[in-house]
Amino acid sequence: MKKAKIKGYKKVRTSLFLGRGIRALFRVGLRILIICFPLLPFMAIGAVFFLPQSPHLRVSYTYTGSHKHPNYRSCRYLGIHGTVQVIGQDCPLVAFIEGKF
């Protein structure tokens, strides 16, 4: 019987990440992102509840002086956690106020 001659050989590549390869891991991650993409608006709204300061919209205010140069006395803001009464000189239309916890 004749001995076989080896003309060449191919090295067997070992893949990373549990034998599946980085490409498979990338594809799975991309699929998860595509599935979660329609949920992003709901996640953004839900994230507002966990902020230490949430945005509040001014709904009413009292002032003294002229309409062009008012001196604000108090402002009432409406936010996620309810209404908040603020007494002070500055009453912006949207303010970041700590919620009632």
N, C-alpha and C positions, 0 to 999 in steps of 0.2 A: 504494500500500500504506500502511496506517495504522501509526502508531507505537504500540507497546504502552505502556500506562500502568502504572507500578509502584504497586500498592496497599500493599504491605508486603513485608518480607523477614525471614527467620529467620537469625540468626547461627549459623554452624556452630561447634559446640563442639569444641575439641581436648582430648582426654583425656590424662591423665598416665600415667606408667609404661608406656611402650612402646605406646601406643595402645590399651590395654585398660581403663584406668580403675581407680580406687581400689576400686570395688566388686568388680570381678573379682579384684583382688589379695587383698581381704579374704576372698572366697569360697574361693579356693585355699588361703589360710593356714588357714582354718577347717577345710577338708577334711583338710589335713595333720594338724592337731591331733586331729581325730576318728579318723584312722587310727592315730595314735601313742598314743591314750589306753589301749588294752588293754596296751600295752607298758610303761606307767609302773611297775608293780611290779618288773619285771625291771631297768629303768633305775635304780630306787632301790637295789636290791640290788647292782647293779654299781658304783654310785657309792661304796659303802662301801669298796671295794677301793682307791679313789684318795684316801681321806682320810688325812691325816698321822697321826691317832689314830683307831683303830677301837674299837668297843665290845667289851668282853670280859666274860664271865660267870664269877663265882667258882664253882669246882667243889669245892675243898677248902681247909681252913685249919687251922692249929695255933694254940693259944692257951694262956696260963697264967692263973691266977686263977679266979674263979667264972664260972658260965655267964651270970649276969645282967650282970656287968661284966668282960668278957674283955679281956685284953691280948694282942692278936694278935702272933704271932711271924713267921709266913709265910703267904702265900696263893698258891694256884695258880688262874690264870685261863685260860679257854678262849676263843679268839677265832678270827677268820677265818684268821689267819696261824699258828695253832697254840697251844700252851700257853706260859704265861709265869709264872715264879716271882717273886713280889714279897715282899720282906722289909720290914716296917714296922709302924707302929702302927695304921694305918687300912686296913680291908679291906671296902669297900662291895660290895654284891651285883653291881653293874654298874660297871665302871671303863673309862675311855677311856685306852688304853695305846698307845704307838707300836709299830707292827708290826716284825717282824724283816725287815729288808731287807739 
